[in-house]
C-alpha cells in the first residue's frame, strides 16, 4: 500500500522522485568540477516519508495495566483516518510537514501536510484513542516532556524556520558561487556561514526535543511494569547533521576563493 505524504528534511537541493542519492552527489561533483565547491549539499525529497522521530506503541502498557483484555485500543485498518479516535497504530513517525502512522511495517496513512507542523506526539496518539483510554494515558504520562505538547510544539515550530532559512541561504550560496567573481565568492562564503549556523541551530533543537521525548522509554507505570513505548531518532535527524557537516566543509574553499581568485 502506498503511504501518502512527502516530508521535506533538512536540505539544500531536491531531486526528482526516483533519483538516487549517489546520482545526486555525483551530479554535484561534476557540476562544480573542483574541491572549492565540494560537499555543498545533501538533500532528499522523495516519495518516501522521512522521519525526524520514530515511536513504537505495539506494547503500550494499558494492556498490562488492566487485568482483562481491553477492546478498541488498537486498529489494524490502515485506511482509517488519523485523529478520529478510531484506534491506536503500532508505529508513528514525525517529520517537518506531517506525521504518519502504521499498523505494521509498511501499511499506514499520513496527516495533511502543514507548513511548520508542530511536533506533538502525545496529542497525535491520544487523538487516535477512545476517550476513556486517553484519560488513563493522561494519568500515566503526567509531568513528562512527552506529554508537554506546548513545549515540544513551540520549539519544533521554531526549529522548522531555522532549517528553512538555512536551506534558503544554502541555495543562494550555491547560486552566487557558480558565478566566478571575487565579490560573489565572498557573498557565497557569507551565505554558507549563515546557512551553517541556522542548520546547526535547527538540528540541535530537534535533537534536544527527541532526546527529551525519549525519556518516556524508561517510564514505568508501576514497579517493574514499563510503559511499553519506544521512541528513537529518525533518519531526518542524521540527515540534518550531515547537511550541517557538508555546509561547514564548504566554507573554507569559498573563503580561499574569495581571497585568491582574480577573475
Number of C-alpha atoms within 10 A of each C-alpha: 9 10 18 15 21 19 22 20 26 31 24 24 18 15 14 11 11 10 13 13 13 9 11 18 17 11 12 18 16 10 12 16 11 10 11 18 22 19 19 26 26 22 21 25 21 18 15 15 24 27 23 26 26 22 21 19 18 16 14 19 19 18 15 16 15 9 8 8 9 13 9 12 19 20 17 15 16 18 14 14 16 23 16 12 20 18 24 27 26 20 22 24 23 27 27 26 22 24 31 24 28 23 21 14 9 13 15 25 24 21 17 14 16 11 12 18 19 24 28 20 23 19 15 20 21 20 18 22 23 17 12 9 16 19 12 12 20 13 10 18 18 11 10 14 20 23 20 17 18 12 14 22 18 14 18 21 18 16 23 24 16 22 26 21 16 28 26 17 23 27 21 16 25 22 12 18 26 14 12 14 16 19 16 19 25 20 19 29 26 17 23 30 21 19 29 26 18 23 31 22 18 28 26 15 18 25 19 12 20 22 16 14 23 20 14 20 17 12 17 15 17 11 6 8 12 17 24 20 18 19 21 16 18 18 16 24 23 15 20 25 18 18 27 27 18 17 27 18 18 23 22 16 17 25 20 14 23 21 13 10 13 9 6
